[in-house]
């Protein structure tokens, strides 16, 4: 009987050790809880955590923190429960190619405003080319937080 008790105790200890090792070998990643379509802005309510085995092979590098995803824009459809590749999200575009936007020039006390057509979409701080509607000239400017394009920056 003592021998049987020893075997049972050893088996339970091994089972406990295996379950602890299995849980230690999991990787928690944020995944969509709903389908996210291209152009959608991602917020944390659209995400949930999912455990993946440590030896699970991803096709590309994936995002490991939901904080990185908040406010980003989906570049392609993201399916529920699937890890999110790094190249599947981008900063939101504040300026859209072909859609009129304000252009501004400020220096000293001088401020000049105009209208331009961006030749490319742009995110915050990105340098893009814009066609001035009045003169037809193509100028370079930097995208501002309010969606305007500032020209003549240093």
Backbone as numpy.savetxt, mean C-alpha at the origin, in Angstrom:
# Nx Ny Nz CAx CAy CAz Cx Cy Cz
1.77 -50.39 35.77 0.95 -49.20 35.77 1.81 -47.94 35.77
2.92 -47.99 36.53 3.83 -46.85 36.60 4.42 -46.58 35.21
4.72 -47.66 34.50 5.30 -47.54 33.15 4.28 -46.88 32.20
3.00 -47.27 32.29 1.94 -46.69 31.45 1.78 -45.20 31.74
1.80 -44.81 33.01 1.70 -43.42 33.41 2.86 -42.60 32.84
4.06 -43.14 32.88 5.26 -42.47 32.35 5.13 -42.25 30.85
4.62 -43.27 30.13 4.45 -43.15 28.67 3.40 -42.08 28.36
2.29 -42.06 29.07 1.23 -41.07 28.85 1.75 -39.67 29.13
2.51 -39.51 30.20 3.08 -38.21 30.54 4.05 -37.73 29.46
4.87 -38.62 28.96 5.83 -38.28 27.90 5.08 -37.89 26.61
4.03 -38.65 26.28 3.26 -38.35 25.07 2.59 -36.98 25.17
2.01 -36.64 26.35 1.39 -35.33 26.50 2.42 -34.22 26.42
3.59 -34.41 26.97 4.63 -33.39 26.91 5.07 -33.18 25.46
5.18 -34.26 24.70 5.59 -34.13 23.29 4.50 -33.43 22.49
3.23 -33.76 22.75 2.14 -33.10 22.04 2.12 -31.61 22.33
2.35 -31.23 23.57 2.40 -29.82 23.95 3.57 -29.12 23.26
4.71 -29.77 23.22 5.89 -29.19 22.57 5.64 -29.01 21.07
5.02 -29.99 20.42 4.74 -29.91 18.99 3.76 -28.78 18.71
2.73 -28.62 19.55 1.77 -27.54 19.32 2.41 -26.17 19.53
3.33 -26.05 20.50 4.02 -24.78 20.71 4.95 -24.47 19.54
5.64 -25.48 19.02 6.53 -25.27 17.87 5.71 -24.89 16.65
4.56 -25.56 16.45 3.72 -25.25 15.29 3.22 -23.81 15.33
2.81 -23.35 16.53 2.32 -21.98 16.61 3.46 -20.98 16.48
4.67 -21.36 16.91 5.81 -20.46 16.79 6.27 -20.33 15.35
5.92 -21.28 14.51 6.36 -21.27 13.12 5.33 -20.64 12.20
4.34 -19.93 12.75 3.36 -19.27 11.92 3.76 -17.82 11.68
3.34 -17.31 10.56 3.61 -15.93 10.19 2.27 -15.23 10.01
2.01 -14.17 10.74 0.75 -13.44 10.68 0.89 -12.31 9.65
0.00 -12.32 8.65 0.03 -11.30 7.60 -1.34 -10.67 7.45
-1.39 -9.38 7.06 -2.68 -8.77 6.76 -3.17 -9.26 5.40
-4.45 -9.61 5.32 -5.06 -10.03 4.07 -6.39 -9.29 3.93
-6.89 -9.11 2.71 -8.19 -8.46 2.55 -9.31 -9.32 3.16
-10.27 -8.67 3.79 -11.44 -9.40 4.27 -12.56 -9.32 3.23
-12.42 -8.44 2.26 -13.35 -8.28 1.14 -12.53 -8.13 -0.14
-13.16 -8.27 -1.28 -12.46 -8.04 -2.55 -12.18 -6.55 -2.69
-10.93 -6.21 -2.97 -10.52 -4.82 -3.16 -10.17 -4.67 -4.64
-10.82 -3.71 -5.29 -10.65 -3.53 -6.73 -9.61 -2.46 -7.05
-9.04 -2.50 -8.27 -8.05 -1.49 -8.65 -8.62 -0.08 -8.51
-7.83 0.81 -7.91 -8.26 2.18 -7.70 -8.90 2.41 -6.34
-9.29 1.34 -5.63 -9.87 1.49 -4.30 -8.79 1.93 -3.31
-9.16 2.81 -2.39 -8.26 3.20 -1.31 -8.46 2.22 -0.17
-7.36 1.68 0.33 -7.41 0.64 1.36 -7.46 1.28 2.74
-8.38 0.80 3.58 -8.37 1.21 4.99 -8.35 -0.04 5.85
-8.02 0.13 7.13 -7.81 -1.03 8.00 -9.05 -1.89 8.20
-10.25 -1.32 8.00 -11.47 -2.11 8.17 -11.63 -3.14 7.04
-10.87 -2.98 5.94 -10.93 -3.92 4.82 -9.97 -5.09 5.00
-9.22 -5.08 6.11 -8.16 -6.07 6.32 -8.42 -6.91 7.56
-7.84 -8.10 7.57 -7.84 -8.94 8.76 -6.50 -9.67 8.80
-6.16 -10.23 9.94 -4.92 -10.99 10.08 -5.18 -12.46 9.76
-4.20 -13.09 9.12 -4.29 -14.51 8.81 -2.93 -15.14 9.07
-2.95 -16.33 9.65 -1.71 -17.05 9.95 -1.32 -17.91 8.74
-0.06 -17.86 8.38 0.49 -18.69 7.31 1.65 -19.49 7.89
1.86 -20.73 7.43 3.01 -21.50 7.91 4.31 -20.78 7.54
5.30 -20.89 8.40 6.58 -20.22 8.17 7.21 -20.67 6.85
6.97 -21.92 6.45 7.59 -22.43 5.21 6.74 -22.19 3.97
5.63 -21.43 4.09 4.77 -21.10 2.95 5.56 -20.24 1.98
5.54 -20.59 0.71 6.30 -19.85 -0.31 5.40 -18.85 -1.01
5.77 -17.57 -0.99 5.04 -16.52 -1.67 5.67 -16.32 -3.04
4.85 -15.96 -4.02 5.38 -15.74 -5.37 6.23 -14.48 -5.44
5.84 -13.46 -4.67 6.59 -12.21 -4.64 6.67 -11.73 -3.19
7.38 -10.65 -2.97 7.46 -10.07 -1.62 6.08 -9.57 -1.23
5.68 -9.82 0.03 4.35 -9.44 0.50 4.45 -8.43 1.63
3.36 -7.70 1.83 3.30 -6.69 2.88 3.00 -7.38 4.20
3.75 -7.01 5.25 3.63 -7.70 6.53 2.93 -6.89 7.61
2.61 -5.62 7.34 1.98 -4.80 8.36 0.76 -4.07 7.80
-0.38 -4.10 8.53 -1.54 -3.38 8.03 -1.35 -1.87 8.02
-0.44 -1.36 8.87 -0.17 0.08 8.89 0.42 0.56 7.58
1.16 -0.28 6.91 1.76 0.08 5.62 0.67 0.25 4.56
-0.41 -0.51 4.69 -1.47 -0.52 3.68 -2.47 0.61 3.82
-2.65 1.13 5.02 -3.69 2.15 5.25 -3.43 3.38 4.38
-4.43 3.75 3.60 -4.34 4.92 2.73 -3.75 4.64 1.36
-3.25 3.44 1.12 -2.69 3.10 -0.19 -3.82 2.79 -1.16
-3.49 2.77 -2.44 -4.45 2.49 -3.50 -4.10 1.15 -4.14
-5.11 0.32 -4.37 -4.89 -0.98 -5.01 -4.60 -0.77 -6.49
-3.55 -1.43 -6.98 -3.20 -1.35 -8.40 -3.88 -2.46 -9.19
-4.29 -3.52 -8.47 -4.98 -4.64 -9.10 -5.95 -5.25 -8.09
-6.76 -6.19 -8.53 -7.75 -6.80 -7.65 -7.05 -7.62 -6.57
-7.44 -7.39 -5.32 -6.89 -8.12 -4.18 -7.99 -9.01 -3.63
-7.74 -10.31 -3.59 -8.76 -11.27 -3.18 -8.74 -11.54 -1.69
-9.90 -11.78 -1.09 -9.97 -12.05 0.34 -9.13 -13.26 0.74
-8.42 -13.12 1.85 -7.64 -14.23 2.40 -6.28 -14.43 1.77
-5.94 -13.69 0.72 -4.66 -13.86 0.04 -3.66 -12.80 0.50
-2.38 -13.16 0.66 -1.37 -12.15 1.02 -1.30 -11.06 -0.05
-0.92 -9.85 0.35 -0.91 -8.72 -0.57 0.52 -8.44 -1.03
0.81 -8.64 -2.32 2.15 -8.35 -2.83 2.47 -6.86 -2.73
3.74 -6.56 -2.51 4.18 -5.16 -2.40 3.89 -4.36 -3.66
3.99 -5.01 -4.81 3.78 -4.29 -6.07 2.30 -4.17 -6.44
1.39 -4.62 -5.56 -0.05 -4.55 -5.84 -0.69 -3.29 -5.29
0.08 -2.49 -4.55 -0.46 -1.25 -3.98 0.48 -0.09 -4.31
-0.09 1.11 -4.28 0.68 2.31 -4.61 0.13 3.47 -3.80
0.88 4.54 -3.72 0.37 5.74 -3.08 -0.78 6.27 -3.92
-1.78 6.90 -3.29 -2.90 7.42 -4.08 -2.45 8.54 -5.01
-3.03 8.58 -6.18 -2.70 9.61 -7.17 -3.49 10.87 -6.83
-2.78 11.97 -6.58 -3.43 13.25 -6.29 -3.72 14.01 -7.56
-2.97 13.70 -8.61 -3.15 14.35 -9.91 -3.31 13.24 -10.94
-4.33 13.37 -11.77 -4.61 12.35 -12.78 -4.28 12.87 -14.17
-3.62 12.04 -14.94 -3.24 12.39 -16.30 -4.48 12.80 -17.10
-4.39 13.97 -17.76 -5.46 14.44 -18.62 -6.57 15.21 -17.92
-6.60 15.21 -16.59 -7.64 15.93 -15.84 -7.08 17.28 -15.41
-7.76 18.36 -15.74 -7.27 19.70 -15.42 -6.96 19.84 -13.94
-5.89 20.57 -13.67 -5.51 20.86 -12.30 -4.96 22.27 -12.23
-4.90 22.80 -11.03 -4.32 24.14 -10.85 -2.81 24.02 -10.83
-2.16 24.98 -11.49 -0.71 25.10 -11.38 -0.42 26.42 -10.68
0.65 26.44 -9.91 0.96 27.67 -9.16 2.45 27.92 -9.17
2.77 29.20 -9.15 4.15 29.65 -9.06 4.18 30.65 -7.91
5.03 30.39 -6.93 5.17 31.31 -5.80 6.64 31.56 -5.55
6.97 32.84 -5.43 8.34 33.22 -5.08 8.30 34.60 -4.47
8.94 34.74 -3.33 8.89 36.02 -2.63 7.44 36.31 -2.28
6.92 37.44 -2.70 5.52 37.79 -2.46 4.66 37.56 -3.69
5.29 37.08 -4.78 4.58 36.89 -6.05 3.91 35.52 -6.09
2.66 35.49 -6.46 1.91 34.24 -6.59 1.12 34.27 -7.89
1.37 33.32 -8.77 0.67 33.23 -10.06 -0.02 31.88 -10.12
-1.31 31.90 -10.43 -2.10 30.68 -10.54 -2.54 30.50 -11.99
-2.67 29.25 -12.40 -3.14 28.96 -13.75 -3.75 27.57 -13.80
-4.11 27.16 -15.00 -4.71 25.84 -15.20 -3.79 25.04 -16.11
-3.60 23.77 -15.78 -2.75 22.91 -16.59 -3.36 21.53 -16.76
-2.87 20.82 -17.76 -3.28 19.44 -18.02 -2.07 18.56 -17.73
-2.13 17.74 -16.68 -1.00 16.85 -16.39 -0.79 15.83 -17.51
0.46 15.62 -17.87 0.79 14.64 -18.90 1.03 13.26 -18.29
0.98 13.18 -16.96 1.11 11.92 -16.25 0.45 12.06 -14.88
0.02 10.96 -14.31 -0.55 10.98 -12.97 0.58 11.12 -11.97
0.27 11.67 -10.80 1.32 11.88 -9.81 0.85 11.75 -8.38
1.76 11.30 -7.53 1.51 11.19 -6.09 2.18 12.36 -5.38
1.94 12.50 -4.11 2.48 13.59 -3.31 4.00 13.69 -3.46
4.47 14.89 -3.82 5.90 15.15 -3.92 6.54 14.71 -5.23
5.81 14.05 -6.07 6.35 13.56 -7.33 6.48 14.71 -8.33
7.54 14.68 -9.13 7.75 15.68 -10.16 7.14 15.16 -11.46
6.23 15.98 -12.04 5.54 15.58 -13.26 5.57 16.71 -14.28
5.21 16.39 -15.51 5.10 17.40 -16.56 3.64 17.78 -16.74
3.42 19.09 -16.92 2.08 19.64 -17.07 2.08 20.59 -18.27
1.00 20.54 -19.06 0.87 21.45 -20.19 0.03 22.64 -19.73
0.60 23.84 -19.84 -0.10 25.06 -19.47 -1.20 25.30 -20.51
-2.44 25.40 -20.06 -3.58 25.56 -20.97 -3.49 26.89 -21.72
-3.07 27.96 -21.04 -3.03 29.28 -21.67 -1.93 29.42 -22.71
-0.72 28.96 -22.40 0.41 29.15 -23.31 0.71 27.94 -24.18
0.23 26.76 -23.78 0.53 25.54 -24.54 1.91 24.97 -24.23
2.66 25.62 -23.36 4.01 25.15 -23.01 3.95 24.00 -22.02
4.93 23.13 -22.13 5.04 22.02 -21.18 6.03 22.42 -20.10
5.59 22.34 -18.85 6.41 22.74 -17.72 6.49 21.58 -16.73
7.47 21.67 -15.87 7.68 20.64 -14.84 7.29 21.20 -13.49
6.59 20.39 -12.71 6.16 20.83 -11.39 6.10 19.67 -10.41
5.92 20.02 -9.15 5.85 19.03 -8.09 4.44 18.99 -7.52
3.90 17.77 -7.33 2.54 17.59 -6.82 2.50 17.97 -5.34
1.51 18.80 -4.99 1.32 19.28 -3.62 0.22 18.46 -2.93
0.14 18.54 -1.58 -0.85 17.75 -0.85 -2.30 18.05 -1.23
-2.58 19.25 -1.71 -3.95 19.61 -2.08 -4.28 19.28 -3.54
-3.36 18.64 -4.27 -3.60 18.24 -5.65 -3.17 19.26 -6.68
-2.68 20.42 -6.24 -2.17 21.40 -7.19 -0.73 21.02 -7.56
-0.24 21.62 -8.64 1.14 21.38 -9.07 1.90 22.67 -8.95
2.96 22.65 -8.19 3.78 23.84 -7.97 4.96 23.83 -8.94
5.12 24.94 -9.66 6.23 25.07 -10.60 7.21 26.09 -10.05
8.39 26.07 -10.58 9.42 27.03 -10.15 9.98 26.70 -8.78
9.93 25.44 -8.38 10.47 25.06 -7.06 11.98 24.94 -7.15
12.61 25.06 -6.01 14.08 24.94 -5.98 14.48 23.54 -5.66
